[in-house]
Amino acid sequence: DSGEAAARGAVAARLLQNCGFCYEQIGRYDEALSAYAAAEERYEALGLAQQRAHIIENRGAVLMALGHVQEALAAYAYAEEIYAADALEFYQAQTLINIGEAQLQLGNYMPSLRAFEQAARLFDGLGHAVDRHILLRHMGDAYLMLNLHAEALDAYNQARRGLQAAGLTL
Protein backbone atom coordinates (compact mmCIF):
# COMPACT_ATOMS: atom_id res chain seq x y z
CA ASP A 1 0.00 0.00 0.00
CA SER A 2 1.41 3.38 -1.03
CA GLY A 3 -0.05 5.13 2.05
CA GLU A 4 1.79 2.73 4.32
CA ALA A 5 5.03 3.21 2.37
CA ALA A 6 4.67 6.98 2.62
CA ALA A 7 4.10 6.72 6.36
CA ARG A 8 7.24 4.57 6.73
CA GLY A 9 9.17 7.07 4.62
CA ALA A 10 8.00 9.95 6.83
CA VAL A 11 9.03 8.07 9.97
CA ALA A 12 12.44 7.30 8.47
CA ALA A 13 12.89 10.96 7.52
CA ARG A 14 11.94 12.08 11.03
CA LEU A 15 14.39 9.62 12.58
CA LEU A 16 17.17 10.92 10.34
CA GLN A 17 16.20 14.49 11.22
CA ASN A 18 16.36 13.67 14.94
CA CYS A 19 19.72 11.94 14.49
CA GLY A 20 20.98 15.04 12.70
CA PHE A 21 19.85 17.21 15.58
CA CYS A 22 21.58 14.94 18.10
CA TYR A 23 24.80 14.99 16.07
CA GLU A 24 24.54 18.76 15.86
CA GLN A 25 24.13 19.11 19.62
CA ILE A 26 27.26 17.07 20.33
CA GLY A 27 29.33 18.87 17.72
CA ARG A 28 29.52 16.07 15.16
CA TYR A 29 28.68 18.43 12.34
CA ASP A 30 29.66 16.27 9.36
CA GLU A 31 27.38 13.51 10.58
CA ALA A 32 24.63 16.05 11.27
CA LEU A 33 24.87 17.35 7.71
CA SER A 34 24.75 13.79 6.33
CA ALA A 35 21.70 12.89 8.38
CA TYR A 36 19.96 16.12 7.42
CA ALA A 37 20.70 15.54 3.73
CA ALA A 38 19.20 12.05 3.90
CA ALA A 39 16.13 13.34 5.74
CA GLU A 40 15.69 16.21 3.28
CA GLU A 41 15.84 13.79 0.36
CA ARG A 42 13.08 11.68 1.88
CA TYR A 43 10.90 14.68 2.72
CA GLU A 44 11.32 16.00 -0.80
CA ALA A 45 10.31 12.64 -2.29
CA LEU A 46 7.21 12.68 -0.09
CA GLY A 47 6.35 16.28 -1.03
CA LEU A 48 6.58 17.46 2.59
CA ALA A 49 7.73 21.04 2.04
CA GLN A 50 7.38 22.29 5.62
CA GLN A 51 9.44 19.43 7.03
CA ARG A 52 11.99 19.95 4.30
CA ALA A 53 12.23 23.65 5.20
CA HIS A 54 12.94 22.67 8.82
CA ILE A 55 15.82 20.50 7.61
CA ILE A 56 17.20 23.26 5.41
CA GLU A 57 17.08 25.64 8.37
CA ASN A 58 18.79 23.06 10.61
CA ARG A 59 21.50 22.72 7.99
CA GLY A 60 21.92 26.49 8.16
CA ALA A 61 22.50 26.26 11.91
CA VAL A 62 25.22 23.65 11.40
CA LEU A 63 26.83 25.76 8.70
CA MET A 64 26.81 28.75 11.07
CA ALA A 65 28.51 26.65 13.74
CA LEU A 66 31.15 25.68 11.18
CA GLY A 67 31.70 29.34 10.27
CA HIS A 68 30.22 28.96 6.78
CA VAL A 69 28.02 32.02 7.21
CA GLN A 70 27.36 32.70 3.50
CA GLU A 71 26.19 29.11 2.98
CA ALA A 72 24.09 29.30 6.14
CA LEU A 73 22.51 32.53 4.92
CA ALA A 74 21.61 30.86 1.61
CA ALA A 75 20.01 27.94 3.47
CA TYR A 76 18.04 30.28 5.72
CA ALA A 77 16.87 32.34 2.75
CA TYR A 78 15.67 29.18 0.98
CA ALA A 79 13.82 27.94 4.07
CA GLU A 80 12.25 31.39 4.52
CA GLU A 81 10.96 31.28 0.93
CA ILE A 82 9.29 27.92 1.57
CA TYR A 83 7.66 29.16 4.78
CA ALA A 84 6.48 32.36 3.06
CA ALA A 85 5.02 30.42 0.12
CA ASP A 86 3.08 28.20 2.52
CA ALA A 87 2.01 31.16 4.75
CA LEU A 88 3.79 29.66 7.75
CA GLU A 89 4.40 33.05 9.31
CA PHE A 90 5.68 31.88 12.71
CA TYR A 91 8.40 29.74 11.12
CA GLN A 92 9.09 32.48 8.60
CA ALA A 93 9.64 34.99 11.44
CA GLN A 94 11.98 32.62 13.28
CA THR A 95 13.95 32.07 10.09
CA LEU A 96 14.16 35.81 9.52
CA ILE A 97 15.86 36.07 12.92
CA ASN A 98 18.43 33.54 11.70
CA ILE A 99 18.86 35.54 8.51
CA GLY A 100 19.35 38.68 10.58
CA GLU A 101 21.97 36.96 12.74
CA ALA A 102 23.86 35.69 9.70
CA GLN A 103 23.77 39.13 8.10
CA LEU A 104 25.02 40.62 11.35
CA GLN A 105 27.97 38.20 11.43
CA LEU A 106 28.80 39.16 7.86
CA GLY A 107 28.82 42.84 8.82
CA ASN A 108 25.72 43.54 6.72
CA TYR A 109 24.02 45.62 9.40
CA MET A 110 21.19 47.19 7.43
CA PRO A 111 20.06 43.88 5.83
CA SER A 112 20.28 42.41 9.32
CA LEU A 113 17.98 45.08 10.72
CA ARG A 114 15.58 44.70 7.80
CA ALA A 115 15.29 40.96 8.48
CA PHE A 116 14.70 41.61 12.19
CA GLU A 117 12.09 44.27 11.42
CA GLN A 118 10.27 41.92 9.04
CA ALA A 119 10.28 39.24 11.75
CA ALA A 120 8.92 41.80 14.24
CA ARG A 121 6.01 42.64 11.92
CA LEU A 122 5.17 38.95 11.56
CA PHE A 123 5.35 38.32 15.33
CA ASP A 124 3.19 41.40 15.98
CA GLY A 125 0.59 40.13 13.51
CA LEU A 126 0.60 36.73 15.17
CA GLY A 127 0.44 38.13 18.71
CA HIS A 128 3.68 36.43 19.76
CA ALA A 129 4.82 38.91 22.38
CA VAL A 130 7.50 36.70 23.95
CA ASP A 131 9.10 35.98 20.59
CA ARG A 132 8.92 39.70 19.79
CA HIS A 133 10.81 40.47 23.02
CA ILE A 134 13.46 37.87 22.25
CA LEU A 135 13.79 39.44 18.82
CA LEU A 136 14.37 42.84 20.44
CA ARG A 137 17.56 41.48 21.99
CA HIS A 138 18.82 40.59 18.51
CA MET A 139 17.83 44.00 17.21
CA GLY A 140 19.75 45.57 20.07
CA ASP A 141 22.85 43.71 18.92
CA ALA A 142 22.46 45.14 15.42
CA TYR A 143 21.96 48.66 16.78
CA LEU A 144 25.04 48.24 18.93
CA MET A 145 27.13 47.22 15.91
CA LEU A 146 25.92 50.38 14.16
CA ASN A 147 26.97 52.48 17.19
CA LEU A 148 23.33 53.38 17.75
CA HIS A 149 23.72 53.10 21.50
CA ALA A 150 20.46 54.77 22.51
CA GLU A 151 18.48 52.49 20.18
CA ALA A 152 20.38 49.44 21.43
CA LEU A 153 19.73 50.34 25.06
CA ASP A 154 16.04 50.91 24.31
CA ALA A 155 15.74 47.54 22.53
CA TYR A 156 17.54 45.72 25.36
CA ASN A 157 15.37 47.40 28.01
CA GLN A 158 12.17 46.61 26.11
CA ALA A 159 13.27 42.99 25.78
CA ARG A 160 14.12 42.76 29.48
CA ARG A 161 10.84 44.34 30.62
CA GLY A 162 8.76 42.27 28.21
CA LEU A 163 10.36 39.00 29.19
CA GLN A 164 10.02 39.81 32.89
CA ALA A 165 6.35 40.69 32.38
CA ALA A 166 5.89 37.32 30.68
CA GLY A 167 7.34 35.62 33.76
CA LEU A 168 10.66 34.73 32.21
CA THR A 169 13.71 35.38 34.35
CA LEU A 170 16.91 36.79 33.00
N, CA, C and O of each residue as an XYZ file, in Angstrom:
680
protein
N       0.843     -1.184      0.000
C       0.000      0.000      0.000
C       0.886      1.244      0.000
O       1.828      1.350      0.784
N       0.566      2.188     -0.896
C       1.405      3.385     -1.030
C       1.280      4.297      0.183
O       2.240      4.985      0.531
N       0.120      4.320      0.837
C      -0.050      5.127      2.048
C       0.836      4.644      3.173
O       1.414      5.437      3.917
N       0.936      3.324      3.288
C       1.789      2.734      4.319
C       3.262      3.001      4.017
O       4.042      3.276      4.929
N       3.644      2.923      2.755
C       5.030      3.205      2.368
C       5.376      4.669      2.629
O       6.482      4.979      3.073
N       4.435      5.562      2.354
C       4.674      6.981      2.620
C       4.828      7.230      4.112
O       5.680      8.012      4.533
N       4.004      6.566      4.907
C       4.104      6.717      6.360
C       5.452      6.219      6.862
O       6.069      6.854      7.717
N       5.911      5.095      6.340
C       7.239      4.575      6.734
C       8.333      5.541      6.298
O       9.292      5.770      7.035
N       8.193      6.107      5.106
C       9.172      7.074      4.622
C       9.220      8.309      5.498
O      10.298      8.839      5.764
N       8.058      8.776      5.953
C       8.003      9.950      6.826
C       8.637      9.647      8.183
O       9.323     10.496      8.752
N       8.414      8.455      8.695
C       9.028      8.066      9.973
C      10.550      7.980      9.812
O      11.294      8.445     10.676
N      11.001      7.396      8.725
C      12.444      7.302      8.473
C      13.065      8.690      8.364
O      14.142      8.939      8.905
N      12.383      9.591      7.664
C      12.889     10.960      7.523
C      12.971     11.645      8.880
O      13.949     12.331      9.179
N      11.948     11.458      9.695
C      11.940     12.078     11.031
C      13.057     11.514     11.900
O      13.698     12.255     12.645
N      13.291     10.223     11.812
C      14.390      9.619     12.576
C      15.736     10.187     12.144
O      16.583     10.494     12.984
N      15.931     10.326     10.848
C      17.172     10.924     10.342
C      17.300     12.376     10.790
O      18.386     12.827     11.156
N      16.191     13.101     10.760
C      16.197     14.486     11.221
C      16.607     14.547     12.698
O      17.439     15.372     13.076
N      16.037     13.692     13.516
C      16.363     13.666     14.938
C      17.817     13.261     15.173
O      18.483     13.807     16.053
N      18.301     12.310     14.392
C      19.720     11.935     14.492
C      20.596     13.136     14.143
O      21.587     13.405     14.823
N      20.235     13.851     13.092
C      20.982     15.040     12.702
C      21.028     16.052     13.819
O      22.077     16.639     14.084
N      19.901     16.265     14.478
C      19.848     17.212     15.585
C      20.759     16.754     16.725
O      21.484     17.560     17.308
N      20.718     15.467     17.037
C      21.584     14.940     18.100
C      23.060     15.124     17.739
O      23.856     15.571     18.565
N      23.412     14.781     16.516
C      24.795     14.989     16.074
C      25.185     16.467     16.177
O      26.293     16.804     16.595
N      24.263     17.326     15.793
C      24.541     18.765     15.857
C      24.814     19.190     17.301
O      25.750     19.944     17.566
N      24.000     18.706     18.220
C      24.128     19.107     19.617
C      25.436     18.648     20.259
O      25.923     19.274     21.201
N      25.998     17.561     19.751
C      27.262     17.071     20.327
C      28.470     17.452     19.471
O      29.582     16.969     19.684
N      28.224     18.328     18.501
C      29.330     18.866     17.718
C      29.860     17.956     16.631
O      30.966     18.173     16.134
N      29.112     16.956     16.254
C      29.521     16.074     15.160
C      28.832     16.563     13.881
O      27.880     15.962     13.383
N      29.359     17.678     13.380
C      28.683     18.428     12.336
C      28.638     17.703     10.992
O      27.634     17.792     10.286
N      29.688     16.999     10.630
C      29.658     16.270      9.357
C      28.557     15.220      9.362
O      27.841     15.049      8.376
N      28.432     14.522     10.482
C      27.379     13.509     10.582
C      25.997     14.159     10.610
O      25.037     13.618     10.062
N      25.906     15.325     11.251
C      24.633     16.045     11.265
C      24.227     16.422      9.846
O      23.078     16.228      9.450
N      25.177     16.961      9.084
C      24.871     17.350      7.709
C      24.459     16.150      6.863
O      23.561     16.257      6.028
N      25.110     15.009      7.074
C      24.751     13.793      6.325
C      23.342     13.328      6.673
O      22.555     12.985      5.790
N      23.034     13.320      7.950
C      21.700     12.888      8.383
C      20.631     13.849      7.859
O      19.571     13.419      7.404
N      20.917     15.144      7.926
C      19.961     16.123      7.422
C      19.753     15.965      5.916
O      18.628     16.074      5.428
N      20.823     15.710      5.187
C      20.702     15.536      3.734
C      19.824     14.325      3.410
O      18.991     14.382      2.506
N      20.013     13.250      4.139
C      19.205     12.048      3.903
C      17.738     12.299      4.257
O      16.838     11.841      3.553
N      17.505     13.023      5.343
C      16.134     13.339      5.739
C      15.479     14.263      4.710
O      14.325     14.068      4.329
N      16.232     15.268      4.269
C      15.686     16.207      3.280
C      15.295     15.484      1.999
O      14.252     15.767      1.410
N      16.128     14.559      1.576
C      15.838     13.788      0.357
C      14.527     13.028      0.496
O      13.726     12.983     -0.438
N      14.311     12.434      1.659
C      13.078     11.681      1.881
C      11.863     12.606      1.939
O      10.818     12.313      1.357
N      12.015     13.731      2.652
C      10.897     14.679      2.719
C      10.552     15.221      1.334
O       9.379     15.388      0.999
N      11.570     15.491      0.541
C      11.323     16.000     -0.804
C      10.573     14.964     -1.636
O       9.639     15.309     -2.360
N      10.973     13.704     -1.538
C      10.310     12.638     -2.291
C       8.848     12.483     -1.876
O       7.998     12.097     -2.680
N       8.569     12.792     -0.606
C       7.206     12.682     -0.093
C       6.395     13.968     -0.312
O       5.196     14.001     -0.034
N       7.042     15.011     -0.802
C       6.353     16.280     -1.026
C       6.021     17.023      0.249
O       5.050     17.779      0.292
N       6.814     16.819      1.293
C       6.576     17.460      2.590
C       7.449     18.708      2.709
O       8.536     18.676      3.287
N       6.947     19.799      2.151
C       7.733     21.040      2.039
C       8.075     21.645      3.394
O       9.205     22.085      3.605
N       7.118     21.673      4.313
C       7.379     22.286      5.623
C       8.483     21.540      6.366
O       9.384     22.162      6.927
N       8.415     20.212      6.371
C       9.443     19.431      7.034
C      10.799     19.630      6.357
O      11.838     19.699      7.013
N      10.759     19.718      5.054
C      11.992     19.953      4.296
C      12.587     21.311      4.662
O      13.803     21.434      4.808
N      11.750     22.319      4.809
C      12.234     23.646      5.199
C      12.888     23.603      6.575
O      13.892     24.276      6.806
N      12.322     22.814      7.494
C      12.941     22.674      8.821
C      14.359     22.104      8.697
O      15.283     22.553      9.374
N      14.509     21.111      7.823
C      15.819     20.499      7.610
C      16.791     21.515      7.023
O      17.938     21.609      7.461
N      16.341     22.258      6.052
C      17.197     23.263      5.414
C      17.646     24.283      6.452
O      18.807     24.694      6.466
N      16.729     24.689      7.316
C      17.084     25.641      8.373
C      18.061     25.016      9.371
O      18.998     25.676      9.819
N      17.845     23.758      9.715
C      18.787     23.061     10.606
C      20.175     23.001      9.979
O      21.183     23.189     10.661
N      20.218     22.743      8.690
C      21.504     22.723      7.994
C      22.178     24.089      8.106
O      23.393     24.178      8.288
N      21.387     25.144      7.995
C      21.915     26.485      8.156
C      22.558     26.680      9.522
O      23.608     27.314      9.629
N      21.937     26.142     10.563
C      22.500     26.264     11.913
C      23.845     25.552     12.012
O      24.774     26.057     12.643
N      23.948     24.383     11.391
C      25.223     23.655     11.403
C      26.272     24.445     10.632
O      27.414     24.570     11.074
N      25.886     24.969      9.496
C      26.830     25.760      8.699
C      27.291     26.997      9.461
O      28.452     27.389      9.349
N      26.405     27.614     10.229
C      26.807     28.751     11.074
C      27.834     28.298     12.102
O      28.838     28.973     12.324
N      27.581     27.159     12.724
C      28.506     26.650     13.736
C      29.879     26.351     13.135
O      30.900     26.464     13.814
N      29.893     25.972     11.870
C      31.147     25.683     11.181
C      31.819     26.948     10.634
O      32.926     26.886     10.099
N      31.146     28.087     10.769
C      31.701     29.340     10.267
C      31.457     29.581      8.795
O      32.071     30.469      8.204
N      30.576     28.812      8.194
C      30.219     28.960      6.777
C      28.980     29.853      6.683
O      27.900     29.403      6.300
N      29.158     31.111      7.035
C      28.020     32.017      7.210
C      27.292     32.284      5.893
O      26.062     32.330      5.873
N      28.025     32.459      4.800
C      27.365     32.699      3.502
C      26.480     31.520      3.117
O      25.353     31.709      2.659
N      26.987     30.306      3.302
C      26.195     29.112      2.981
C      24.990     29.003      3.911
O      23.899     28.629      3.481
N      25.191     29.331      5.182
C      24.087     29.303      6.140
C      23.015     30.304      5.734
O      21.822     30.002      5.778
N      23.444     31.495      5.340
C      22.508     32.530      4.917
C      21.685     32.057      3.726
O      20.478     32.293      3.670
N      22.334     31.390      2.775
C      21.611     30.859      1.610
C      20.581     29.812      2.041
O      19.464     29.790      1.522
N      20.950     28.953      2.980
C      20.015     27.936      3.473
C      18.831     28.601      4.174
O      17.678     28.233      3.944
N      19.122     29.576      5.025
C      18.040     30.277      5.722
C      17.105     30.968      4.735
O      15.884     30.910      4.879
N      17.687     31.621      3.734
C      16.866     32.338      2.748
C      15.949     31.357      2.006
O      14.789     31.668      1.736
N      16.474     30.184      1.681
C      15.669     29.184      0.982
C      14.535     28.676      1.879
O      13.397     28.546      1.430
N      14.848     28.392      3.135
C      13.818     27.938      4.074
C      12.752     29.019      4.253
O      11.559     28.719      4.308
N      13.189     30.276      4.343
C      12.248     31.386      4.521
C      11.302     31.487      3.329
O      10.116     31.768      3.503
N      11.812     31.261      2.123
C      10.958     31.275      0.926
C       9.884     30.200      1.000
O       8.729     30.445      0.651
N      10.259     29.017      1.452
C       9.291     27.921      1.570
C       8.220     28.277      2.587
O       7.029     28.102      2.329
N       8.645     28.785      3.759
C       7.664     29.162      4.781
C       6.734     30.261      4.272
O       5.526     30.209      4.505
N       7.291     31.255      3.577
C       6.478     32.357      3.063
C       5.470     31.846      2.036
O       4.310     32.258      2.043
N       5.912     30.955      1.160
C       5.024     30.415      0.125
C       3.869     29.629      0.730
O       2.771     29.602      0.173
N       4.117     28.991      1.869
C       3.075     28.197      2.523
C       2.353     28.968      3.627
O       1.555     28.392      4.366
N       2.633     30.289      3.742
C       2.013     31.161      4.745
C       2.231     30.647      6.166
O       1.337     30.723      7.008
N       3.416     30.129      6.417
C       3.788     29.655      7.754
C       4.557     30.786      8.445
O       5.778     30.735      8.592
N       3.799     31.807      8.863
C       4.402     33.052      9.312
C       5.254     32.908     10.569
O       6.272     33.589     10.690
N       4.877     32.058     11.492
C       5.684     31.884     12.706
C       7.072     31.348     12.351
O       8.084     31.878     12.809
N       7.111     30.302     11.539
C       8.405     29.744     11.121
C       9.174     30.741     10.260
O      10.397     30.843     10.350
N       8.447     31.464      9.436
C       9.087     32.481      8.603
C       9.763     33.525      9.491
O      10.901     33.915      9.229
N       9.077     33.978     10.530
C       9.637     34.986     11.436
C      10.872     34.449     12.151
O      11.874     35.152     12.275
N      10.803     33.208     12.619
C      11.978     32.620     13.276
C      13.160     32.525     12.316
O      14.303     32.764     12.704
N      12.885     32.184     11.086
C      13.945     32.069     10.086
C      14.511     33.440      9.751
O      15.707     33.570      9.493
N      13.672     34.454      9.751
C      14.159     35.811      9.516
C      15.122     36.255     10.626
O      16.053     37.019     10.370
N      14.900     35.784     11.840
C      15.856     36.065     12.918
C      17.203     35.432     12.579
O      18.250     36.057     12.752
N      17.175     34.191     12.097
C      18.430     33.535     11.702
C      19.107     34.283     10.553
O      20.330     34.421     10.525
N      18.309     34.755      9.619
C      18.856     35.544      8.511
C      19.504     36.815      9.056
O      20.607     37.184      8.652
N      18.812     37.472      9.970
C      19.354     38.677     10.576
C      20.662     38.427     11.302
O      21.594     39.227     11.209
N      20.734     37.315     12.026
C      21.969     36.962     12.740
C      23.108     36.683     11.765
O      24.239     37.111     11.994
N      22.821     35.979     10.695
C      23.858     35.690      9.700
C      24.334     36.988      9.048
O      25.535     37.195      8.874
N      23.402     37.848      8.694
C      23.774     39.130      8.099
C      24.621     39.949      9.075
O      25.576     40.614      8.674
N      24.270     39.895     10.331
C      25.022     40.616     11.352
C      26.456     40.100     11.423
O      27.401     40.886     11.497
N      26.616     38.779     11.399
C      27.968     38.195     11.433
C      28.780     38.569     10.202
O      30.005     38.663     10.266
N      28.103     38.779      9.093
C      28.800     39.163      7.863
C      29.094     40.664      7.812
O      29.746     41.143      6.885
N      28.613     41.395      8.807
C      28.819     42.838      8.815
C      27.833     43.592      7.944
O      28.037     44.769      7.646
N      26.777     42.930      7.537
C      25.718     43.545      6.723
C      24.618     44.037      7.665
O      23.578     43.395      7.810
N      24.862     45.169      8.294
C      24.024     45.621      9.396
C      22.618     46.042      8.956
O      21.638     45.715      9.626
N      22.513     46.750      7.859
C      21.189     47.189      7.427
C      20.332     46.001      6.952
O      19.161     45.928      7.326
N      20.865     45.068      6.145
C      20.059     43.877      5.826
C      19.682     43.078      7.077
O      18.608     42.478      7.142
N      20.578     43.077      8.068
C      20.278     42.412      9.323
C      19.071     43.053      9.985
O      18.127     42.365     10.372
N      19.104     44.366     10.113
C      17.978     45.079     10.725
C      16.688     44.891      9.934
O      15.616     44.738     10.520
N      16.787     44.902      8.617
C      15.575     44.696      7.797
C      14.965     43.318      8.065
O      13.745     43.188      8.166
N      15.806     42.295      8.180
C      15.287     40.956      8.476
C      14.633     40.925      9.855
O      13.561     40.345     10.027
N      15.289     41.556     10.842
C      14.704     41.610     12.188
C      13.386     42.366     12.190
O      12.431     41.947     12.844
N      13.325     43.477     11.466
C      12.091     44.271     11.418
C      10.959     43.500     10.744
O       9.804     43.596     11.158
N      11.293     42.736      9.707
C      10.267     41.920      9.043
C       9.766     40.842     10.000
O       8.569     40.563     10.054
N      10.679     40.240     10.751
C      10.279     39.237     11.754
C       9.382     39.881     12.805
O       8.392     39.283     13.227
N       9.724     41.101     13.231
C       8.921     41.796     14.239
C       7.498     42.014     13.737
O       6.539     41.810     14.482
N       7.356     42.425     12.488
C       6.012     42.639     11.924
C       5.212     41.334     11.921
O       4.021     41.327     12.233
N       5.872     40.240     11.570
C       5.172     38.949     11.562
C       4.765     38.548     12.976
O       3.627     38.135     13.197
N       5.684     38.666     13.940
C       5.348     38.320     15.325
C       4.217     39.199     15.851
O       3.321     38.711     16.539
N       4.254     40.499     15.530
C       3.188     41.402     15.976
C       1.839     40.956     15.419
O       0.836     40.950     16.133
N       1.822     40.583     14.138
C       0.586     40.126     13.514
C       0.068     38.821     14.092
O      -1.134     38.556     14.077
N       0.975     38.019     14.595
C       0.602     36.729     15.172
C       0.291     36.828     16.665
O      -0.263     35.900     17.255
N       0.654     37.966     17.273
C       0.439     38.125     18.708
C       1.448     37.371     19.553
O       1.139     36.981     20.679
N       2.636     37.161     19.036
C       3.678     36.426     19.761
C       4.584     37.405     20.503
O       5.690     37.710     20.055
N       4.100     37.887     21.637
C       4.822     38.914     22.382
C       6.171     38.412     22.879
O       7.161     39.136     22.781
N       6.237     37.208     23.403
C       7.501     36.699     23.950
C       8.545     36.606     22.844
O       9.690     37.019     23.031
N       8.158     36.071     21.704
C       9.099     35.975     20.588
C       9.526     37.371     20.137
O      10.682     37.580     19.768
N       8.605     38.314     20.167
C       8.925     39.696     19.795
C       9.969     40.272     20.750
O      10.875     40.986     20.320
N       9.850     39.966     22.044
C      10.814     40.469     23.020
C      12.179     39.807     22.867
O      13.210     40.452     23.057
N      12.186     38.541     22.531
C      13.458     37.867     22.252
C      14.104     38.502     21.023
O      15.315     38.726     20.992
N      13.306     38.782     20.037
C      13.793     39.439     18.825
C      14.407     40.801     19.137
O      15.403     41.183     18.523
N      13.827     41.534     20.079
C      14.368     42.842     20.443
C      15.814     42.743     20.917
O      16.603     43.658     20.682
N      16.163     41.673     21.566
C      17.556     41.483     21.987
C      18.467     41.400     20.774
O      19.550     41.984     20.769
N      18.040     40.684     19.753
C      18.817     40.585     18.514
C      18.918     41.952     17.829
O      19.977     42.331     17.330
N      17.815     42.674     17.813
C      17.828     44.004     17.206
C      18.785     44.925     17.959
O      19.479     45.743     17.354
N      18.816     44.787     19.270
C      19.747     45.572     20.068
C      21.183     45.310     19.659
O      21.999     46.230     19.605
N      21.493     44.055     19.371
C      22.851     43.715     18.916
C      23.189     44.432     17.613
O      24.296     44.943     17.444
N      22.225     44.466     16.694
C      22.463     45.141     15.415
C      22.647     46.641     15.628
O      23.536     47.251     15.035
N      21.805     47.234     16.476
C      21.959     48.657     16.775
C      23.331     48.937     17.390
O      23.982     49.928     17.061
N      23.752     48.056     18.276
C      25.043     48.237     18.927
C      26.180     48.215     17.907
O      27.107     49.022     17.990
N      26.110     47.295     16.951
C      27.134     47.216     15.914
C      27.154     48.476     15.047
O      28.189     48.831     14.483
N      26.014     49.142     14.946
C      25.923     50.377     14.164
C      26.245     51.620     15.008
O      26.101     52.753     14.548
N      26.682     51.385     16.247
C      26.969     52.480     17.187
C      25.738     53.324     17.476
O      25.851     54.511     17.780
N      24.579     52.721     17.384
C      23.327     53.380     17.751
C      23.010     52.965     19.187
O      22.119     52.154     19.441
N      23.768     53.547     20.111
C      23.722     53.097     21.499
C      22.376     53.352     22.167
O      21.900     52.508     22.928
N      21.761     54.485     21.901
C      20.458     54.771     22.508
C      19.411     53.766     22.034
O      18.607     53.277     22.828
N      19.426     53.458     20.727
C      18.478     52.490     20.176
C      18.746     51.093     20.735
O      17.812     50.350     21.035
N      20.020     50.744     20.870
C      20.381     49.440     21.431
C      19.886     49.332     22.866
O      19.265     48.336     23.239
N      20.158     50.346     23.664
C      19.727     50.336     25.056
C      18.214     50.231     25.151
O      17.695     49.481     25.978
N      17.503     50.975     24.314
C      16.044     50.913     24.310
C      15.557     49.505     23.959
O      14.658     48.978     24.614
N      16.148     48.897     22.928
C      15.742     47.542     22.529
C      16.017     46.540     23.649
O      15.173     45.697     23.952
N      17.196     46.633     24.264
C      17.536     45.715     25.359
C      16.587     45.896     26.543
O      16.139     44.916     27.137
N      16.281     47.149     26.885
C      15.372     47.397     28.013
C      13.965     46.906     27.712
O      13.309     46.330     28.580
N      13.493     47.129     26.484
C      12.167     46.614     26.105
C      12.138     45.093     26.199
O      11.172     44.512     26.693
N      13.195     44.458     25.725
C      13.273     42.993     25.780
C      13.242     42.519     27.228
O      12.505     41.594     27.572
N      14.041     43.153     28.069
C      14.115     42.756     29.482
C      12.761     42.919     30.160
O      12.282     42.003     30.828
N      12.144     44.086     29.989
C      10.839     44.339     30.623
C       9.768     43.371     30.096
O       8.975     42.832     30.868
N       9.759     43.163     28.799
C       8.755     42.274     28.210
C       8.905     40.836     28.671
O       7.916     40.159     28.951
N      10.137     40.374     28.748
C      10.356     38.997     29.193
C      10.038     38.848     30.677
O       9.489     37.828     31.094
N      10.377     39.849     31.468
C      10.020     39.807     32.894
C       8.507     39.812     33.076
O       7.979     39.079     33.912
N       7.808     40.636     32.297
C       6.345     40.692     32.376
C       5.721     39.352     31.985
O       4.652     38.989     32.477
N       6.389     38.633     31.109
C       5.893     37.318     30.684
C       6.263     36.220     31.671
O       5.921     35.055     31.471
N       6.966     36.598     32.741
C       7.339     35.619     33.763
C       8.627     34.887     33.498
O       8.940     33.907     34.174
N       9.381     35.353     32.516
C      10.664     34.733     32.214
C      11.751     35.486     32.967
O      11.775     36.717     32.978
N      12.643     34.739     33.591
C      13.709     35.380     34.348
C      14.942     35.512     33.482
O      15.191     34.700     32.591
N      15.690     36.529     33.755
C      16.913     36.792     33.002
C      18.107     36.493     33.859
O      19.244     36.650     33.412
